[in-house]
Structures are given as C-alpha cells and as structure tokens.
Amino acid sequence: MVRTKDPAIRSLLIDRAAQLLAAREPVTLRSLVAGTGVSTMAVYTYFGSMDGLWAAMRQEGFTRLAARLATGHLERGTRVTGSWPRLAPA
C-alpha cells in the first residue's frame, strides 16, 4: 500500500527550520527533526533534499509576506521584524 504524504508534516518541517534559523541555530537533518516525531527521511520524502527544503522555505516566506501585504496588515514603510511564526496569515 502506498502511503500518501501528509501536508501537515511538510509544514511542520518548514516551520521547524524557520524556528531554528530565527534562533540562529544550525539547521541540520538531525536538528530539524529533533522533537518532531518524524525521521530524517521525511526531509527527502517531502523536499527531495536539504536544497529542496530551503527552496520550500523561501517560497513559503514570500507567500506569507504576500498574503500579509494583500490583506493590508503591512503598510508601506513598515519594517517586518520578529521570527517567522509572526508572519502567519491573519
């Protein structure tokens, strides 16, 4: 039986990597999955490689920023500060 990919795991890994970056901690396969309940193989399953994870993180970051700009939560000249989770769509 083929297992379907769970989008929640993909989001979990992206958010975890963002948290590590915000804390200025190294993002390695092991540090990424620590405490998440998934194996290091999940990175390859969902992103193909660490490079794929970085690409997904960039895309997610710009997607969240665009959503914030589109809803008017950020105005021209506003400086975006803080960690990634604060950029979650309203």
PyMOL commands that set and color helices and strands:
alter all, ss='L'
color gray80, all
select helices_A, chain A and resi 7-22+29-33+41-47+50-70+84-87
alter helices_A, ss='H'
color red, helices_A
deselect
rebuild
show_as cartoon
